[in-house]
Amino acid sequence: MTVILLEALGALLILALIVWWTMFAGRNKGELPGHHDQADEKHEKQGEASQENPPPKS
């Protein structure tokens, strides 16, 4: 029983480290300013283009 609890604790610790690494181990000073704004505009333009010229249905 103790081994199962230790294994579960170890798995949770590894999960927490993976989440921390993916969330906080990026750029030294965080994201670049305006980066999200440019990405949103790019996606909006792609969405408009796809609505104007829908792919042919087969």
N, C-alpha and C positions, 0 to 999 in steps of 0.2 A: 504494500500500500504506500509506503514511504517513497519507494522508487517511482511509482506512478505520479505522485504529487511533485517530486523533484523534476521529473520529465516534463510535466505540464508547466511548472514554473519556468523551466529553461526555455520551453517553446514560447511562452508569453514574453520572456525577456528578449528572445531573438526577434519576435514580432515587433516589440516596442522599438528595438534598435533599427529595424528596417524602416519603420514609419518615421522615426526621428531622422534617419539618414536621408530619406526621400524628401522630407519637408524642410529641413533646416540646413542641410549641408550643400547649399548651392553657391551662389556668388558671395564674395566677401561682404559687399555692401548691399545685398538684396537684388531685386530685379531692377533693370534699367528703367528710368522714368519714361513714361509714355509708351512703353513696350506693349502693354495690354491694349492701349487705344489703337495702335497701328494694327495689331492682330485683329481687333474687332472690325475695323474698317475693311480689312482685307477679306474677312469672312462675309461681310455684308455685300461687298462687290461681287464675290463669287456666287452668293445666293441670288443676287439680282440677275447675273448673267445666266445662271442655270434656269431661272424662271422665264427669261425672254426666249431662250433657245432650248426648249426641252429636248431630251434625246428621243430619237425615233422609236416608236413602239414596234415590236416585232410580233 
